[in-house]
Amino acid sequence: MDAAYAQYGEDAHACIGARVNGRLATLSTVLKDGDTVQLLMGQDPASEPSREWLEHAHTPAARIAIQRWLAAHPSPSPSEEPADGPATDGFAERFAADPAAEGAARFAPEGPAARPAANAVVDQPGASVRLAGCCTPVPPDEITGFAVRGGVVTVHRVECAGVARMKSVGRAEVGVRWGDTSECRVTLVAESFGRPHLLADLTEAIAVEGVAIVSATVEPPSRQRVRHTYTLQLPDAAHLPALMRAMRNVPGVFDVSRAQHQAAAAQ
């Protein structure tokens, strides 16, 4: 924080993080002698400091600049918040044209759940096939399966922690393979530094790639970082790498990965 204001003055209000010795770091990181710092500046002109920054700023130059900005931009009272709440960020408007999608975004279950796998073929006649919610496999992932109650075979990515756990207790694998690889569904997690309009920008990047949002959740900010979780319907599994690159290119986003949930013991 102090380094940002020492280098940029009040322009440091737009700083969203840094790379310290080549690694991503938050503005609260304490620097040591010899550290190499590359400050990351937000591209959004609405980027702004928060009162939490004062907890990490120690030099007079940094504290005075932050306090001056906060005094000039007092936080609105609850009665002044928009009717949709302060965190909608345009997201509700984007879903308004599709009530079904809006309902999915609001009421999607928070925990991982297995879902039907129309594009996975199992070497067990008559068995139903479901994709494991713990590792969300999609083509062309290497996959394996395990029989569960009710004649269902649950499909996991071979590197899923749940696979190792089930093998360790003697569960037999069932052969599975991908069939039709079109119309796949995947859950992605975007890690980012908090900034205004980030949710809207991520949603737009996804839409530009021609991908449908089935559900979306945003966790409350922690240490200036925000985690977005999207369940997405892709027209083709081969498009996944391009989608993840597009999401990573959104200013403020520093990582996009496939969701990895704790596998249920009974799965």
Secondary structure as GFF3:
##gff-version 3
##sequence-region A 1 267
A	DSSP	alpha_helix	2	8	.	.	.	ID=ss1
A	DSSP	three_ten_helix	9	14	.	.	.	ID=ss2
A	DSSP	beta_strand	15	20	.	.	.	ID=ss3
A	DSSP	beta_strand	23	25	.	.	.	ID=ss4
A	DSSP	beta_strand	37	41	.	.	.	ID=ss5
A	DSSP	three_ten_helix	51	55	.	.	.	ID=ss6
A	DSSP	alpha_helix	60	72	.	.	.	ID=ss7
A	DSSP	three_ten_helix	78	80	.	.	.	ID=ss8
A	DSSP	alpha_helix	91	95	.	.	.	ID=ss9
A	DSSP	alpha_helix	99	107	.	.	.	ID=ss10
A	DSSP	beta_strand	115	116	.	.	.	ID=ss11
A	DSSP	beta_strand	120	122	.	.	.	ID=ss12
A	DSSP	beta_strand	128	131	.	.	.	ID=ss13
A	DSSP	beta_strand	143	148	.	.	.	ID=ss14
A	DSSP	beta_strand	152	157	.	.	.	ID=ss15
A	DSSP	alpha_helix	161	168	.	.	.	ID=ss16
A	DSSP	beta_strand	173	174	.	.	.	ID=ss17
A	DSSP	beta_strand	176	178	.	.	.	ID=ss18
A	DSSP	beta_strand	182	193	.	.	.	ID=ss19
A	DSSP	alpha_helix	198	208	.	.	.	ID=ss20
A	DSSP	beta_strand	212	218	.	.	.	ID=ss21
A	DSSP	beta_strand	225	236	.	.	.	ID=ss22
A	DSSP	three_ten_helix	237	239	.	.	.	ID=ss23
A	DSSP	alpha_helix	240	248	.	.	.	ID=ss24
A	DSSP	beta_strand	253	258	.	.	.	ID=ss25
###
